[in-house]
Structures are given as C-alpha cells and as structure tokens.
Amino acid sequence: MDNNLIPKNPSAVDKVKALQIRARELGFSGFGISPATLGDAGPRFRKWLAEGMAGEMGYIERGEGKRLDPNLVLPGVQSIVCLSTNYLTADKDMSFVDEKNTGDVSLYALNEDYHDLLGARLKLLEDALKQAFPECSTRRYVDTGPVLEKPLAQNAGLGWIGKHTNLITEGVGSWFFLSEILVDIPLPYSTPATDHCGTCTACIDVCPTRAIVAPYVLDSRKCISYLTIELKGPIPIEFRKAIGSHIYGCDDCQIVCPWNSFAHKTEEPAFVEREGTRNLIELMGLDDEGFRNRFRNSPVKRTKRRGLLRNVAIALGNSGNAEAIPVLTSSLEDAEALIRAHAVWALAELMGMRSLAVFDLKLKAEQDDMVLAEIGLAKIKFSRSPESGLHSDL
C-alpha cells in the first residue's frame, strides 16, 4: 500500500478508506465490510440444504458447518471485507434463442478464469490490509471458500440478494463476481443494503426450467447453470427442451432484471469473449486435445470435454439445424458414453423416426446402459408417434 495514502497516526476508518482506494486501483468495483455474522441467512441455508436443493453439489453440504460459522474458517474472525468485480463486457438480450448454430455461454465464462485473475489481485489487497493492520490474521477467497458470500456481501452494503438469488447493486445491476477477505480484528462495518426488488417477478417468469421455485429460493436441481456445469451425468429428459441453446450456464434471469439496465461495461480485457467459444458444430467436433486448447485457462474447462459436448448435443438437438446431423452422427462413435447418449437424443430430435436406422447402423454393438436407454426412449417415442421429431422428413 502507498504509505502516502495513510495520514499520520491514522484511525481504523482512515486505514479502511485507504484500503478502499487500493481496491479500486486493483480493479475491484465494490468494497464493504461485514461483521462475521449471518443473521437469518443461516437458518434459510440450512432449510435449503435439508430440502435437497443443492442437488449433487456435495461440497456445499460438506462445508455446511463452516458456511454457517465463519469462525470455523478463520478462528477469531470478526470482520469480512467483501468485494465485487464487474465482468460485463457486452450487452446481452434474449435474441440468442433464434441463432441455430450459436451456443449460449454465460458472460462470465467467455474468456479467462476469473478465479486466477481475481485471486492474484485479492492477494495484493490482502497484503495491503496486513500492512495497515499488522496484528491481524486473514484468509481470502474468490468464490471457492466455504462462506455464504452473498449474505455477507449484503451485510457489507454491496447489494441485496434478489428474487433470483443473485446479488443486485442499486444503480449498477448484478454482472459481477464476489470475493472476500476474512479478518480476525474488528473493522468499521458498512451499512447493510436493503431490498429493492419490490413486486417485480421478471426473473421468476423468464426462467426456462422454473428453477426459482419461490421468491428468493432457487432449486439448483432445476437450474440450467447447475444442469450444464455442476451435474456430471445425463441431463434429465424433462429439462432438455427448456435448456434451448445454453451450453454453459444461464444468464436469463439477469438479462431481464430491470436493475441491469443501469449496468456499465468493464474495460477488463480478460473478460472479453475469446474466438471459438460458441459455434455449436465446431464444438461438437472437438477431440480431447482440441478441447484443452480451446478452453485453456477458461472456466469452461470445469465441465471437461464430456460435459461440454453433452450440453452442445442438447443445444444442437434443440436447434432445428439439419447441418448438425453429420457431426452428431460421428459423435455416436465417441469414446465417452455420456456424449454418445446425448447425441442419440439430439439426432432423434433432428431426424425423427429416420434416426432409428442410424442407431441400428452405428450402435449395433453398443453395450452401455445409458446409451441403450436413450435408444430405447427414441424407439418408444416413435412407436407412439412416427412423425415425431423436428425433421422427420429429412
């Protein structure tokens, strides 16, 4: 920290003001300090977990104790510095639903992995904090620690948790990342933010899978972000059509939020979309090396190739684009059963009853139960309605 920023014999308030200036210099757009208490967020989180809404995200349940008690994360914690970082680099609306060969990727995942970028900056801010308060111990996290970061950010005045469960900042919107530094000394606390959602239900109404089951309650098991990123197995049949062209995450509830009309773009080049991120037919043809090269240092690598191509197959099945049939047919020979299974579904959607002949030819020796189940579902579907499928006349 620049010592010139700190007046002689500075108070804690002076030091925190200097820290806030340093945070801005490092690229953080929001800064606030919360006490290490959760209020009624703790019981709500416990209820959400008990109702199974975390789905297969076992790491959340394993960290339940720490999330409910920050003292288990950093013994003696008294303050939590909360930060936000704007990642909006391009305007986004709902028009992507009409683009046949373009997958929808959440804006935050279009380029570099924010964990690496923000982690380095957060370390610099942590160093400045320790210089200002040499007696303190700290722990820092960028979206990965066992802390309930959104309630803490609300306590720190960064915004309120909206009905879609994302944090919204008045006059700014919700296109930002959150990060925290836990500190074991008392610091001047910020004024908590208040809720400004009012009677608006735009996010609830737009959700394709009806994952926002009540205002401020998200059932992860239905959420497209969960289904395309966190879920490791097959996409449940009942959600495949609703997923549309989403291949990594979902921004729909943020797109329609009126508060995002106030959002402004960041000049951070690391968040600008990289080439080759969303062409569905190209992505479906990626081998292991191609996937690694295409998504090196990208959040998308988290899904691994098998997860991304599973999602891409669903999007192609929903696209109505007959040009995708050759690459999907080739995918029936993929080494990954998860990819083969979803290619079966996509071809059935695009080719209708004619897809059965393709399966008989390409999958005659198939032994994987998941793939065989998809073929069985297609046969049942077309036995009931031979003309089913978007392109049964191809």
C-alpha positions in Angstrom: 0.0 0.0 0.0 1.2 3.5 -0.7 2.0 5.0 2.7 1.1 8.4 1.3 -2.5 7.3 1.3 -2.5 6.9 5.1 -2.4 10.0 7.2 -0.1 10.3 10.2 -1.5 8.4 13.2 -4.4 7.1 11.1 -7.5 5.7 12.7 -9.1 2.4 11.6 -11.5 4.4 9.5 -8.6 6.2 7.7 -6.9 2.9 7.0 -10.1 1.3 5.6 -10.6 4.3 3.3 -7.1 3.8 2.1 -7.8 0.1 1.5 -10.9 1.0 -0.5 -8.8 3.2 -2.7 -6.4 0.4 -3.2 -9.2 -2.0 -4.0 -10.4 0.4 -6.8 -6.8 0.6 -8.1 -6.7 -3.2 -8.3 -9.9 -3.3 -10.3 -12.5 -4.1 -7.7 -15.7 -2.2 -8.3 -17.4 -2.7 -4.9 -15.9 -2.6 -1.4 -17.6 -3.1 2.0 -17.1 -4.7 5.4 -19.5 -7.1 7.1 -19.4 -8.4 10.6 -18.8 -12.2 10.8 -22.4 -12.9 11.4 -25.1 -14.2 9.1 -28.4 -13.4 10.8 -31.4 -15.2 9.3 -29.4 -16.3 6.3 -28.1 -19.3 8.3 -31.4 -20.9 9.0 -32.5 -20.3 5.4 -29.4 -22.0 4.1 -29.9 -24.9 6.5 -33.5 -25.3 5.3 -32.4 -25.1 1.6 -29.9 -27.9 2.2 -32.4 -30.1 4.1 -34.8 -29.9 1.1 -32.1 -31.3 -1.2 -31.9 -28.2 -3.3 -28.1 -28.4 -3.6 -28.5 -31.4 -5.8 -25.2 -33.3 -6.4 -23.1 -30.4 -5.1 -21.8 -32.4 -2.1 -19.1 -29.9 -1.4 -21.7 -27.4 -0.2 -23.1 -29.9 2.4 -19.6 -31.0 3.4 -18.8 -27.3 4.2 -22.1 -26.6 5.9 -20.6 -26.0 9.4 -18.0 -23.5 8.1 -20.6 -21.7 5.9 -22.8 -21.3 9.0 -19.9 -20.3 11.3 -17.1 -18.2 9.7 -15.1 -18.8 13.0 -14.5 -22.3 11.8 -12.9 -20.9 8.6 -10.7 -18.4 10.5 -10.6 -18.7 14.2 -11.5 -15.4 15.9 -12.8 -13.8 12.8 -14.5 -10.5 13.4 -14.8 -8.8 10.1 -15.1 -9.8 6.5 -14.0 -7.5 3.7 -16.4 -8.1 0.7 -15.6 -7.1 -2.8 -17.3 -7.2 -6.2 -15.8 -7.1 -9.7 -17.7 -6.1 -12.8 -17.4 -8.7 -15.7 -19.9 -7.2 -18.2 -18.1 -6.8 -21.5 -21.0 -6.9 -23.9 -24.7 -6.2 -24.0 -26.9 -9.3 -23.9 -30.5 -9.9 -24.6 -32.8 -12.9 -25.3 -32.2 -12.8 -29.1 -29.7 -15.7 -28.9 -32.6 -18.1 -28.8 -33.1 -17.6 -32.5 -29.5 -18.4 -33.5 -29.4 -22.0 -34.8 -25.6 -22.7 -34.5 -24.6 -20.4 -31.7 -24.5 -21.8 -28.1 -25.3 -19.6 -25.2 -22.4 -19.2 -22.7 -22.8 -17.2 -19.5 -21.0 -13.9 -19.9 -18.6 -14.6 -17.1 -17.2 -17.6 -18.8 -16.4 -16.2 -22.3 -12.6 -15.9 -21.7 -10.2 -16.2 -18.8 -10.9 -18.0 -15.5 -11.8 -15.2 -13.0 -10.5 -17.3 -10.1 -6.9 -16.9 -11.3 -7.2 -13.2 -12.3 -9.0 -12.1 -9.1 -7.0 -14.3 -6.8 -3.8 -12.5 -7.7 -5.4 -9.1 -7.1 -7.1 -10.2 -3.9 -3.6 -11.3 -2.6 -2.3 -7.8 -3.2 -5.2 -6.3 -1.3 -4.7 -8.8 1.5 -1.0 -7.7 1.7 -2.1 -4.1 1.9 -4.6 -4.9 4.7 -1.9 -6.7 6.7 0.4 -3.7 6.2 -2.3 -1.4 7.5 -3.2 -3.8 10.4 0.0 -5.8 11.2 -1.6 -7.5 14.1 -4.3 -9.3 12.1 -4.6 -12.8 10.6 -6.6 -13.2 7.3 -8.0 -15.7 4.8 -9.1 -14.8 1.3 -11.5 -16.5 -1.1 -12.7 -16.0 -4.7 -16.0 -17.8 -5.0 -14.5 -21.1 -3.8 -14.4 -20.9 0.0 -16.9 -22.3 2.5 -18.5 -19.0 3.1 -22.0 -17.6 2.4 -20.7 -14.8 0.3 -24.0 -13.2 -0.8 -25.5 -12.7 2.7 -22.1 -11.3 3.8 -22.0 -9.0 0.7 -25.4 -7.7 1.6 -24.3 -7.1 5.1 -21.4 -5.2 3.7 -23.6 -2.9 1.7 -22.6 -4.3 -1.8 -26.2 -5.0 -2.8 -29.2 -7.1 -1.9 -30.0 -10.7 -2.7 -32.6 -10.6 -5.5 -35.5 -12.9 -6.1 -33.3 -14.9 -8.5 -30.8 -15.3 -5.6 -28.1 -13.2 -7.3 -26.7 -10.1 -5.6 -28.0 -6.8 -7.1 -26.4 -3.4 -6.6 -28.7 -0.4 -6.8 -27.9 1.6 -9.9 -25.3 -1.0 -11.0 -27.0 -4.3 -11.6 -25.7 -7.8 -11.0 -23.0 -8.6 -13.5 -20.1 -9.0 -11.1 -18.0 -11.6 -9.2 -17.8 -11.7 -5.4 -14.7 -12.2 -3.3 -13.8 -11.9 0.4 -11.0 -11.4 3.0 -11.8 -12.7 6.5 -10.0 -10.8 9.2 -9.7 -11.5 12.9 -9.9 -7.9 14.1 -12.8 -5.5 14.3 -13.0 -3.1 11.4 -15.6 -0.3 10.7 -18.7 -2.0 9.3 -20.6 -0.9 6.3 -24.3 -0.2 6.3 -26.2 -3.2 5.0 -28.1 -3.0 1.7 -31.8 -3.1 1.6 -34.1 -5.0 -0.8 -35.3 -3.1 -3.9 -36.9 -5.9 -5.9 -40.4 -4.7 -5.0 -43.2 -6.5 -6.8 -41.1 -7.4 -9.8 -41.2 -11.1 -10.8 -39.4 -10.8 -14.2 -36.6 -13.3 -13.2 -39.1 -15.8 -11.9 -41.3 -15.6 -15.0 -38.4 -15.9 -17.5 -36.7 -19.0 -16.0 -37.0 -21.7 -18.7 -36.9 -24.6 -16.2 -38.9 -22.9 -13.4 -35.9 -23.2 -11.1 -36.9 -20.2 -9.0 -39.5 -22.1 -7.0 -40.4 -19.1 -4.8 -39.1 -15.5 -4.5 -35.5 -15.8 -3.2 -35.5 -19.6 -3.4 -33.6 -21.4 -6.2 -33.8 -25.1 -6.6 -30.4 -25.9 -8.1 -31.6 -29.2 -9.4 -33.7 -27.4 -12.0 -31.3 -24.5 -12.7 -29.7 -24.5 -16.2 -26.4 -23.3 -14.6 -26.4 -26.4 -12.4 -27.5 -28.8 -15.1 -24.8 -27.6 -17.6 -21.9 -27.2 -15.1 -22.4 -29.0 -11.8 -24.3 -32.1 -12.9 -21.9 -34.8 -14.1 -24.3 -37.3 -15.5 -27.1 -37.2 -18.1 -29.3 -34.1 -18.4 -32.8 -35.2 -17.2 -35.2 -35.6 -20.1 -37.7 -33.1 -18.7 -35.2 -30.2 -18.9 -33.6 -30.8 -22.3 -36.0 -28.8 -24.4 -36.1 -26.0 -21.9 -32.3 -25.8 -22.0 -32.5 -24.5 -25.5 -29.1 -23.3 -26.7 -27.5 -22.9 -23.3 -24.2 -24.8 -23.2 -22.5 -23.3 -20.1 -24.5 -21.6 -17.5 -27.5 -19.3 -18.0 -28.0 -15.6 -17.7 -31.7 -15.3 -18.5 -32.7 -14.1 -15.0 -30.1 -11.4 -15.1 -30.9 -10.4 -18.7 -34.5 -9.5 -17.8 -33.7 -7.8 -14.4 -34.6 -4.1 -14.7 -31.7 -3.2 -12.5 -29.3 -4.4 -15.2 -30.5 -1.6 -17.4 -28.1 0.5 -15.3 -25.1 -1.8 -15.8 -22.0 -0.4 -17.4 -19.2 -2.3 -19.2 -15.9 -3.1 -17.8 -12.7 -2.4 -19.7 -11.0 -5.6 -18.4 -9.7 -7.4 -21.5 -9.5 -10.8 -19.7 -13.3 -11.0 -19.7 -13.8 -10.2 -23.5 -15.1 -13.2 -25.5 -12.4 -15.3 -27.0 -12.8 -16.7 -30.5 -14.4 -20.1 -31.0 -16.4 -20.3 -27.8 -19.9 -20.7 -29.1 -20.1 -22.4 -32.6 -22.0 -25.5 -31.8 -21.0 -27.6 -34.8 -17.3 -26.8 -34.3 -17.6 -27.5 -30.6 -19.3 -30.9 -31.2 -16.3 -31.9 -33.3 -13.6 -31.2 -30.6 -11.4 -34.1 -29.5 -9.6 -34.1 -26.2 -6.7 -32.0 -27.4 -8.9 -29.6 -29.2 -11.0 -29.1 -26.1 -7.9 -28.4 -24.0 -6.5 -25.9 -26.5 -9.8 -24.2 -27.0 -10.6 -23.7 -23.3 -7.2 -23.5 -21.7 -7.4 -21.0 -18.7 -11.2 -20.8 -19.2 -14.0 -21.5 -16.7 -15.5 -23.8 -19.3 -12.7 -26.4 -18.7 -14.5 -27.2 -15.5 -17.1 -29.3 -17.3 -14.4 -31.3 -19.1 -14.9 -32.3 -22.7 -17.6 -34.9 -21.9 -19.7 -32.4 -20.0 -19.5 -29.6 -22.6 -20.2 -31.9 -25.6 -23.2 -33.4 -23.7 -24.5 -29.8 -23.4 -23.7 -29.0 -27.0 -25.5 -32.1 -28.2 -28.6 -30.9 -26.4 -28.3 -27.5 -27.9 -28.0 -29.0 -31.4 -31.0 -31.2 -30.8 -32.9 -28.1 -30.0 -31.5 -26.0 -32.9 -33.6 -27.4 -35.8 -30.4 -27.3 -37.8 -30.1 -30.2 -40.2 -26.4 -29.3 -40.8 -25.6 -30.7 -37.4 -26.6 -34.2 -38.3 -23.2 -35.3 -39.7 -21.2 -34.2 -36.6 -23.8 -35.7 -34.3 -23.7 -39.0 -36.2 -19.9 -39.0 -35.9 -20.4 -38.5 -32.1 -22.2 -41.8 -31.9 -18.7 -43.3 -32.1 -17.2 -41.2 -29.3 -15.4 -43.0 -26.6 -17.5 -41.2 -24.0 -20.8 -42.9 -23.3 -22.3 -39.6 -22.0 -21.6 -37.9 -25.3 -23.0 -40.8 -27.3 -26.2 -40.9 -25.3 -26.9 -37.2 -25.8 -26.1 -37.5 -29.5 -28.8 -40.1 -29.7 -31.3 -37.7 -28.2 -30.2 -34.9 -30.5 -30.4 -37.0 -33.6 -33.9 -38.2 -32.7 -35.0 -34.6 -32.3 -33.5 -33.6 -35.7 -34.2 -36.6 -37.8 -37.3 -38.1 -36.2 -38.0 -41.7 -37.0 -35.2 -41.9 -39.5 -32.7 -41.7 -36.7 -33.5 -45.3 -35.7 -31.9 -46.6 -38.8 -28.7 -44.6 -37.9 -28.7 -46.1 -34.4 -29.1 -49.6 -35.8 -26.1 -49.0 -38.1 -23.8 -47.1 -35.8 -24.7 -48.5 -32.4 -25.3 -52.2 -33.2 -22.7 -53.3 -30.7 -23.5 -50.7 -28.0 -23.3 -52.1 -24.5 -23.5 -49.0 -22.3 -26.8 -48.9 -20.3 -27.1 -45.1 -20.6 -26.8 -45.1 -24.4 -29.1 -48.1 -24.7 -31.7 -46.4 -22.5 -31.6 -43.3 -24.9 -32.1 -45.6 -27.9 -35.0 -47.3 -26.1 -36.7 -44.0 -25.3 -36.4 -42.9 -29.0 -38.0 -46.2 -30.1 -40.8 -45.8 -27.7 -41.3 -42.2 -28.8 -41.5 -43.0 -32.5 -43.7 -46.1 -32.0 -46.3 -43.8 -30.4 -45.9 -41.0 -32.9 -44.0 -41.9 -36.1 -43.9 -38.3 -37.2 -42.3 -37.0 -34.0 -39.1 -35.1 -34.4 -38.4 -31.7 -35.9 -37.1 -33.1 -39.2 -38.8 -36.4 -39.7 -39.0 -35.8 -43.4 -35.2 -35.3 -43.9 
